[in-house]
């Protein structure tokens, strides 16, 4: 078991969260970086391509935000965050 009282524990947690945030940021930006090749490959115009990234992202966050918050209240924030990091 991890000792939360160890002096280096907060830094380890911060480093893990920073790494996951960096991957999350890159994951969200990759669609914009590769926009032209994706549009060319799938023969999409700008409006169609915009529908790929915008609404699904917003719907996912708005629909799943409340259930995950309730889950965090019931089982604990640390477990929900750890599971999200693993997934």
N, CA, C and O atoms as a Tinker XYZ file with bonds, in Angstrom:
   348  protein
     1  N      0.846000   -1.190000    0.000000    73     2
     2  CA     0.000000    0.000000    0.000000    64     1     3
     3  C      0.884000    1.245000    0.000000    63     2     4     5
     4  O      1.971000    1.242000    0.578000    81     3
     5  N      0.428000    2.269000   -0.628000    73     3     6
     6  CA     1.187000    3.516000   -0.707000    64     5     7
     7  C      0.987000    4.317000    0.570000    63     6     8     9
     8  O     -0.139000    4.509000    1.029000    81     7
     9  N      2.081000    4.776000    1.129000    73     7    10
    10  CA     2.034000    5.577000    2.347000    64     9    11
    11  C      1.805000    7.040000    1.972000    63    10    12    13
    12  O      2.691000    7.691000    1.418000    81    11
    13  N      0.638000    7.542000    2.270000    73    11    14
    14  CA     0.276000    8.924000    1.904000    64    13    15
    15  C      1.009000    9.961000    2.743000    63    14    16    17
    16  O      1.019000   11.144000    2.404000    81    15
    17  N      1.612000    9.526000    3.819000    73    15    18
    18  CA     2.325000   10.448000    4.698000    64    17    19
    19  C      3.774000   10.657000    4.269000    63    18    20    21
    20  O      4.467000   11.518000    4.811000    81    19
    21  N      4.237000    9.863000    3.288000    73    19    22
    22  CA     5.613000   10.020000    2.805000    64    21    23
    23  C      5.808000   11.413000    2.239000    63    22    24    25
    24  O      4.877000   11.969000    1.656000    81    23
    25  N      6.985000   11.994000    2.392000    73    23    26
    26  CA     7.235000   13.344000    1.892000    64    25    27
    27  C      7.092000   13.477000    0.377000    63    26    28    29
    28  O      6.685000   14.536000   -0.102000    81    27
    29  N      7.413000   12.438000   -0.385000    73    27    30
    30  CA     7.361000   12.542000   -1.832000    64    29    31
    31  C      6.016000   12.212000   -2.445000    63    30    32    33
    32  O      5.840000   12.354000   -3.655000    81    31
    33  N      5.055000   11.772000   -1.628000    73    31    34
    34  CA     3.758000   11.348000   -2.153000    64    33    35
    35  C      3.017000   12.456000   -2.895000    63    34    36    37
    36  O      2.528000   12.200000   -3.995000    81    35
    37  N      2.906000   13.667000   -2.363000    73    35    38
    38  CA     2.196000   14.716000   -3.109000    64    37    39
    39  C      2.843000   15.025000   -4.459000    63    38    40    41
    40  O      2.145000   15.313000   -5.431000    81    39
    41  N      4.159000   14.965000   -4.519000    73    39    42
    42  CA     4.839000   15.220000   -5.795000    64    41    43
    43  C      4.578000   14.104000   -6.794000    63    42    44    45
    44  O      4.435000   14.360000   -7.990000    81    43
    45  N      4.515000   12.881000   -6.318000    73    43    46
    46  CA     4.207000   11.747000   -7.192000    64    45    47
    47  C      2.805000   11.893000   -7.775000    63    46    48    49
    48  O      2.600000   11.705000   -8.974000    81    47
    49  N      1.855000   12.225000   -6.929000    73    47    50
    50  CA     0.479000   12.420000   -7.395000    64    49    51
    51  C      0.419000   13.566000   -8.387000    63    50    52    53
    52  O     -0.238000   13.451000   -9.422000    81    51
    53  N      1.085000   14.657000   -8.093000    73    51    54
    54  CA     1.104000   15.798000   -8.999000    64    53    55
    55  C      1.731000   15.429000  -10.341000    63    54    56    57
    56  O      1.225000   15.830000  -11.390000    81    55
    57  N      2.815000   14.678000  -10.321000    73    55    58
    58  CA     3.469000   14.257000  -11.565000    64    57    59
    59  C      2.551000   13.360000  -12.390000    63    58    60    61
    60  O      2.485000   13.499000  -13.612000    81    59
    61  N      1.846000   12.447000  -11.738000    73    59    62
    62  CA     0.915000   11.566000  -12.454000    64    61    63
    63  C     -0.223000   12.373000  -13.077000    63    62    64    65
    64  O     -0.583000   12.153000  -14.233000    81    63
    65  N     -0.781000   13.295000  -12.319000    73    63    66
    66  CA    -1.870000   14.115000  -12.841000    64    65    67
    67  C     -1.395000   15.009000  -13.987000    63    66    68    69
    68  O     -2.130000   15.213000  -14.953000    81    67
    69  N     -0.186000   15.539000  -13.892000    73    67    70
    70  CA     0.375000   16.361000  -14.954000    64    69    71
    71  C      0.565000   15.544000  -16.228000    63    70    72    73
    72  O      0.253000   16.016000  -17.321000    81    71
    73  N      1.071000   14.335000  -16.092000    73    71    74
    74  CA     1.264000   13.465000  -17.245000    64    73    75
    75  C     -0.069000   13.128000  -17.918000    63    74    76    77
    76  O     -0.180000   13.180000  -19.143000    81    75
    77  N     -1.060000   12.791000  -17.130000    73    75    78
    78  CA    -2.371000   12.473000  -17.688000    64    77    79
    79  C     -2.985000   13.711000  -18.342000    63    78    80    81
    80  O     -3.608000   13.603000  -19.399000    81    79
    81  N     -2.819000   14.871000  -17.735000    73    79    82
    82  CA    -3.339000   16.103000  -18.321000    64    81    83
    83  C     -2.667000   16.398000  -19.660000    63    82    84    85
    84  O     -3.324000   16.844000  -20.601000    81    83
    85  N     -1.372000   16.153000  -19.744000    73    83    86
    86  CA    -0.654000   16.385000  -21.006000    64    85    87
    87  C     -1.187000   15.481000  -22.105000    63    86    88    89
    88  O     -1.401000   15.928000  -23.232000    81    87
    89  N     -1.403000   14.199000  -21.779000    73    87    90
    90  CA    -1.969000   13.285000  -22.775000    64    89    91
    91  C     -3.394000   13.692000  -23.154000    63    90    92    93
    92  O     -3.775000   13.611000  -24.322000    81    91
    93  N     -4.168000   14.125000  -22.182000    73    91    94
    94  CA    -5.533000   14.586000  -22.451000    64    93    95
    95  C     -5.511000   15.791000  -23.375000    63    94    96    97
    96  O     -6.304000   15.866000  -24.314000    81    95
    97  N     -4.619000   16.730000  -23.122000    73    95    98
    98  CA    -4.502000   17.920000  -23.951000    64    97    99
    99  C     -4.110000   17.546000  -25.383000    63    98   100   101
   100  O     -4.704000   18.037000  -26.343000    81    99
   101  N     -3.116000   16.682000  -25.517000    73    99   102
   102  CA    -2.694000   16.245000  -26.846000    64   101   103
   103  C     -3.808000   15.513000  -27.572000    63   102   104   105
   104  O     -3.991000   15.682000  -28.777000    81   103
   105  N     -4.550000   14.702000  -26.836000    73   103   106
   106  CA    -5.654000   13.958000  -27.430000    64   105   107
   107  C     -6.717000   14.902000  -27.998000    63   106   108   109
   108  O     -7.270000   14.649000  -29.068000    81   107
   109  N     -6.994000   15.977000  -27.285000    73   107   110
   110  CA    -7.991000   16.943000  -27.769000    64   109   111
   111  C     -7.463000   17.774000  -28.926000    63   110   112   113
   112  O     -8.237000   18.190000  -29.788000    81   111
   113  N     -6.161000   18.022000  -28.962000    73   111   114
   114  CA    -5.588000   18.867000  -30.005000    64   113   115
   115  C     -5.289000   18.118000  -31.292000    63   114   116   117
   116  O     -5.161000   18.740000  -32.347000    81   115
   117  N     -5.176000   16.809000  -31.233000    73   115   118
   118  CA    -4.762000   16.042000  -32.406000    64   117   119
   119  C     -5.765000   16.162000  -33.542000    63   118   120   121
   120  O     -5.379000   16.119000  -34.710000    81   119
   121  N     -7.040000   16.311000  -33.222000    73   119   122
   122  CA    -8.056000   16.475000  -34.268000    64   121   123
   123  C     -7.821000   17.768000  -35.042000    63   122   124   125
   124  O     -7.968000   17.792000  -36.264000    81   123
   125  N     -7.464000   18.827000  -34.354000    73   123   126
   126  CA    -7.175000   20.088000  -35.027000    64   125   127
   127  C     -5.879000   20.051000  -35.814000    63   126   128   129
   128  O     -5.780000   20.639000  -36.891000    81   127
   129  N     -4.882000   19.354000  -35.270000    73   127   130
   130  CA    -3.595000   19.258000  -35.951000    64   129   131
   131  C     -3.726000   18.482000  -37.258000    63   130   132   133
   132  O     -3.115000   18.841000  -38.264000    81   131
   133  N     -4.512000   17.437000  -37.236000    73   131   134
   134  CA    -4.662000   16.584000  -38.415000    64   133   135
   135  C     -5.930000   16.882000  -39.208000    63   134   136   137
   136  O     -6.409000   16.026000  -39.953000    81   135
   137  N     -6.475000   18.083000  -39.055000    73   135   138
   138  CA    -7.750000   18.420000  -39.695000    64   137   139
   139  C     -7.717000   18.242000  -41.210000    63   138   140   141
   140  O     -8.584000   17.572000  -41.770000    81   139
   141  N     -6.749000   18.821000  -41.866000    73   139   142
   142  CA    -6.707000   18.767000  -43.331000    64   141   143
   143  C     -6.559000   17.342000  -43.868000    63   142   144   145
   144  O     -7.304000   16.960000  -44.771000    81   143
   145  N     -5.623000   16.541000  -43.345000    73   143   146
   146  CA    -5.546000   15.165000  -43.847000    64   145   147
   147  C     -6.818000   14.348000  -43.599000    63   146   148   149
   148  O     -7.221000   13.546000  -44.442000    81   147
   149  N     -7.444000   14.556000  -42.441000    73   147   150
   150  CA    -8.678000   13.830000  -42.142000    64   149   151
   151  C     -9.787000   14.264000  -43.095000    63   150   152   153
   152  O    -10.515000   13.426000  -43.626000    81   151
   153  N     -9.916000   15.574000  -43.312000    73   151   154
   154  CA   -10.933000   16.072000  -44.237000    64   153   155
   155  C    -10.705000   15.532000  -45.641000    63   154   156   157
   156  O    -11.657000   15.146000  -46.318000    81   155
   157  N     -9.473000   15.503000  -46.076000    73   155   158
   158  CA    -9.177000   15.011000  -47.422000    64   157   159
   159  C     -9.485000   13.524000  -47.535000    63   158   160   161
   160  O    -10.050000   13.082000  -48.536000    81   159
   161  N     -9.118000   12.753000  -46.520000    73   159   162
   162  CA    -9.331000   11.307000  -46.557000    64   161   163
   163  C    -10.810000   10.942000  -46.529000    63   162   164   165
   164  O    -11.239000   10.014000  -47.216000    81   163
   165  N    -11.588000   11.671000  -45.737000    73   163   166
   166  CA   -13.015000   11.351000  -45.581000    64   165   167
   167  C    -13.927000   12.205000  -46.457000    63   166   168   169
   168  O    -15.148000   12.060000  -46.410000    81   167
   169  N    -13.337000   13.093000  -47.253000    73   167   170
   170  CA   -14.112000   13.996000  -48.129000    64   169   171
   171  C    -15.151000   14.792000  -47.347000    63   170   172   173
   172  O    -16.332000   14.799000  -47.696000    81   171
   173  N    -14.705000   15.461000  -46.292000    73   171   174
   174  CA   -15.588000   16.249000  -45.438000    64   173   175
   175  C    -15.363000   17.735000  -45.686000    63   174   176   177
   176  O    -14.239000   18.172000  -45.934000    81   175
   177  N    -16.456000   18.513000  -45.614000    73   175   178
   178  CA   -16.287000   19.967000  -45.642000    64   177   179
   179  C    -16.064000   20.446000  -44.209000    63   178   180   181
   180  O    -16.070000   19.643000  -43.275000    81   179
   181  N    -15.867000   21.754000  -44.035000    73   179   182
   182  CA   -15.559000   22.289000  -42.701000    64   181   183
   183  C    -16.685000   22.053000  -41.701000    63   182   184   185
   184  O    -16.423000   21.744000  -40.539000    81   183
   185  N    -17.931000   22.194000  -42.136000    73   183   186
   186  CA   -19.068000   22.002000  -41.233000    64   185   187
   187  C    -19.159000   20.553000  -40.770000    63   186   188   189
   188  O    -19.386000   20.288000  -39.590000    81   187
   189  N    -18.986000   19.629000  -41.685000    73   187   190
   190  CA   -19.040000   18.213000  -41.313000    64   189   191
   191  C    -17.899000   17.853000  -40.365000    63   190   192   193
   192  O    -18.089000   17.107000  -39.405000    81   191
   193  N    -16.724000   18.384000  -40.643000    73   191   194
   194  CA   -15.593000   18.111000  -39.769000    64   193   195
   195  C    -15.810000   18.717000  -38.381000    63   194   196   197
   196  O    -15.416000   18.125000  -37.376000    81   195
   197  N    -16.433000   19.887000  -38.326000    73   195   198
   198  CA   -16.726000   20.521000  -37.042000    64   197   199
   199  C    -17.659000   19.692000  -36.186000    63   198   200   201
   200  O    -17.576000   19.730000  -34.958000    81   199
   201  N    -18.548000   18.944000  -36.820000    73   199   202
   202  CA   -19.474000   18.097000  -36.071000    64   201   203
   203  C    -18.782000   16.884000  -35.450000    63   202   204   205
   204  O    -19.325000   16.266000  -34.535000    81   203
   205  N    -17.607000   16.544000  -35.933000    73   203   206
   206  CA   -16.878000   15.400000  -35.372000    64   205   207
   207  C    -16.375000   15.708000  -33.960000    63   206   208   209
   208  O    -16.475000   14.865000  -33.068000    81   207
   209  N    -15.838000   16.907000  -33.756000    73   207   210
   210  CA   -15.192000   17.208000  -32.491000    64   209   211
   211  C    -16.014000   17.978000  -31.494000    63   210   212   213
   212  O    -15.928000   17.705000  -30.297000    81   211
   213  N    -16.805000   18.925000  -31.935000    73   211   214
   214  CA   -17.494000   19.820000  -31.016000    64   213   215
   215  C    -18.608000   19.192000  -30.208000    63   214   216   217
   216  O    -18.470000   19.023000  -28.997000    81   215
   217  N    -19.707000   18.842000  -30.849000    73   215   218
   218  CA   -20.852000   18.314000  -30.092000    64   217   219
   219  C    -20.573000   17.034000  -29.309000    63   218   220   221
   220  O    -21.010000   16.937000  -28.163000    81   219
   221  N    -19.864000   16.040000  -29.868000    73   219   222
   222  CA   -19.617000   14.842000  -29.049000    64   221   223
   223  C    -18.849000   15.145000  -27.768000    63   222   224   225
   224  O    -19.152000   14.583000  -26.715000    81   223
   225  N    -17.860000   16.025000  -27.848000    73   223   226
   226  CA   -17.070000   16.397000  -26.673000    64   225   227
   227  C    -17.965000   17.081000  -25.633000    63   226   228   229
   228  O    -17.922000   16.734000  -24.453000    81   227
   229  N    -18.770000   18.043000  -26.067000    73   227   230
   230  CA   -19.642000   18.778000  -25.145000    64   229   231
   231  C    -20.711000   17.876000  -24.537000    63   230   232   233
   232  O    -21.006000   17.975000  -23.346000    81   231
   233  N    -21.282000   17.010000  -25.338000    73   231   234
   234  CA   -22.333000   16.110000  -24.845000    64   233   235
   235  C    -21.753000   15.130000  -23.835000    63   234   236   237
   236  O    -22.354000   14.875000  -22.792000    81   235
   237  N    -20.591000   14.584000  -24.145000    73   235   238
   238  CA   -19.972000   13.632000  -23.230000    64   237   239
   239  C    -19.721000   14.269000  -21.869000    63   238   240   241
   240  O    -20.044000   13.678000  -20.838000    81   239
   241  N    -19.151000   15.463000  -21.858000    73   239   242
   242  CA   -18.856000   16.130000  -20.584000    64   241   243
   243  C    -20.127000   16.546000  -19.853000    63   242   244   245
   244  O    -20.197000   16.429000  -18.629000    81   243
   245  N    -21.134000   17.028000  -20.580000    73   243   246
   246  CA   -22.349000   17.492000  -19.905000    64   245   247
   247  C    -23.202000   16.333000  -19.408000    63   246   248   249
   248  O    -23.842000   16.453000  -18.363000    81   247
   249  N    -23.230000   15.226000  -20.118000    73   247   250
   250  CA   -24.056000   14.093000  -19.715000    64   249   251
   251  C    -23.394000   13.280000  -18.602000    63   250   252   253
   252  O    -24.072000   12.822000  -17.683000    81   251
   253  N    -22.095000   13.101000  -18.678000    73   251   254
   254  CA   -21.412000   12.252000  -17.703000    64   253   255
   255  C    -20.875000   13.006000  -16.493000    63   254   256   257
   256  O    -20.424000   12.380000  -15.534000    81   255
   257  N    -20.914000   14.320000  -16.515000    73   255   258
   258  CA   -20.380000   15.098000  -15.403000    64   257   259
   259  C    -21.109000   14.841000  -14.095000    63   258   260   261
   260  O    -20.468000   14.586000  -13.075000    81   259
   261  N    -22.420000   14.902000  -14.101000    73   259   262
   262  CA   -23.203000   14.722000  -12.876000    64   261   263
   263  C    -23.118000   13.287000  -12.357000    63   262   264   265
   264  O    -22.897000   13.101000  -11.160000    81   263
   265  N    -23.285000   12.257000  -13.207000    73   263   266
   266  CA   -23.153000   10.898000  -12.668000    64   265   267
   267  C    -21.771000   10.608000  -12.058000    63   266   268   269
   268  O    -21.676000    9.933000  -11.033000    81   267
   269  N    -20.710000   11.113000  -12.684000    73   267   270
   270  CA   -19.387000   10.884000  -12.113000    64   269   271
   271  C    -19.200000   11.666000  -10.814000    63   270   272   273
   272  O    -18.499000   11.201000   -9.916000    81   271
   273  N    -19.804000   12.825000  -10.701000    73   271   274
   274  CA   -19.730000   13.584000   -9.448000    64   273   275
   275  C    -20.462000   12.836000   -8.329000    63   274   276   277
   276  O    -19.977000   12.769000   -7.199000    81   275
   277  N    -21.618000   12.282000   -8.648000    73   275   278
   278  CA   -22.347000   11.486000   -7.650000    64   277   279
   279  C    -21.554000   10.242000   -7.259000    63   278   280   281
   280  O    -21.503000    9.874000   -6.085000    81   279
   281  N    -20.940000    9.600000   -8.242000    73   279   282
   282  CA   -20.110000    8.436000   -7.957000    64   281   283
   283  C    -18.939000    8.810000   -7.058000    63   282   284   285
   284  O    -18.599000    8.064000   -6.139000    81   283
   285  N    -18.324000    9.948000   -7.313000    73   283   286
   286  CA   -17.204000   10.405000   -6.487000    64   285   287
   287  C    -17.655000   10.675000   -5.053000    63   286   288   289
   288  O    -16.905000   10.420000   -4.111000    81   287
   289  N    -18.868000   11.186000   -4.882000    73   287   290
   290  CA   -19.394000   11.410000   -3.534000    64   289   291
   291  C    -19.628000   10.096000   -2.803000    63   290   292   293
   292  O    -19.441000   10.019000   -1.589000    81   291
   293  N    -20.036000    9.062000   -3.532000    73   291   294
   294  CA   -20.370000    7.791000   -2.902000    64   293   295
   295  C    -19.151000    6.919000   -2.613000    63   294   296   297
   296  O    -19.034000    6.361000   -1.522000    81   295
   297  N    -18.239000    6.797000   -3.585000    73   295   298
   298  CA   -17.112000    5.874000   -3.397000    64   297   299
   299  C    -15.803000    6.576000   -3.068000    63   298   300   301
   300  O    -14.827000    5.926000   -2.695000    81   299
   301  N    -15.777000    7.874000   -3.201000    73   299   302
   302  CA   -14.563000    8.629000   -2.877000    64   301   303
   303  C    -13.887000    9.167000   -4.129000    63   302   304   305
   304  O    -13.792000    8.508000   -5.164000    81   303
   305  N    -13.425000   10.394000   -3.976000    73   303   306
   306  CA   -12.785000   11.074000   -5.112000    64   305   307
   307  C    -11.523000   10.360000   -5.569000    63   306   308   309
   308  O    -11.269000   10.261000   -6.769000    81   307
   309  N    -10.743000    9.870000   -4.640000    73   307   310
   310  CA    -9.469000    9.230000   -4.987000    64   309   311
   311  C     -9.692000    8.005000   -5.870000    63   310   312   313
   312  O     -8.947000    7.792000   -6.826000    81   311
   313  N    -10.694000    7.207000   -5.568000    73   311   314
   314  CA   -10.966000    6.008000   -6.381000    64   313   315
   315  C    -11.459000    6.378000   -7.768000    63   314   316   317
   316  O    -11.063000    5.753000   -8.752000    81   315
   317  N    -12.318000    7.385000   -7.862000    73   315   318
   318  CA   -12.821000    7.802000   -9.166000    64   317   319
   319  C    -11.685000    8.371000  -10.005000    63   318   320   321
   320  O    -11.580000    8.070000  -11.194000    81   319
   321  N    -10.841000    9.182000   -9.401000    73   319   322
   322  CA    -9.704000    9.769000  -10.143000    64   321   323
   323  C     -8.733000    8.666000  -10.559000    63   322   324   325
   324  O     -8.239000    8.677000  -11.687000    81   323
   325  N     -8.455000    7.722000   -9.673000    73   323   326
   326  CA    -7.533000    6.634000  -10.006000    64   325   327
   327  C     -8.085000    5.787000  -11.151000    63   326   328   329
   328  O     -7.343000    5.409000  -12.058000    81   327
   329  N     -9.368000    5.491000  -11.112000    73   327   330
   330  CA    -9.986000    4.718000  -12.192000    64   329   331
   331  C     -9.945000    5.483000  -13.495000    63   330   332   333
   332  O     -9.660000    4.907000  -14.545000    81   331
   333  N    -10.226000    6.770000  -13.444000    73   331   334
   334  CA   -10.177000    7.594000  -14.655000    64   333   335
   335  C     -8.758000    7.657000  -15.218000    63   334   336   337
   336  O     -8.575000    7.633000  -16.436000    81   335
   337  N     -7.767000    7.735000  -14.356000    73   335   338
   338  CA    -6.377000    7.747000  -14.818000    64   337   339
   339  C     -6.009000    6.436000  -15.491000    63   338   340   341
   340  O     -5.311000    6.426000  -16.505000    81   339
   341  N     -6.475000    5.335000  -14.928000    73   339   342
   342  CA    -6.172000    4.040000  -15.509000    64   341   343
   343  C     -6.857000    3.867000  -16.861000    63   342   344   345
   344  O     -6.257000    3.374000  -17.817000    81   343
   345  N     -8.115000    4.278000  -16.924000    73   343   346
   346  CA    -8.860000    4.159000  -18.195000    64   345   347
   347  C     -8.255000    5.085000  -19.219000    63   346   348
   348  O     -8.727000    5.142000  -20.355000    81   347
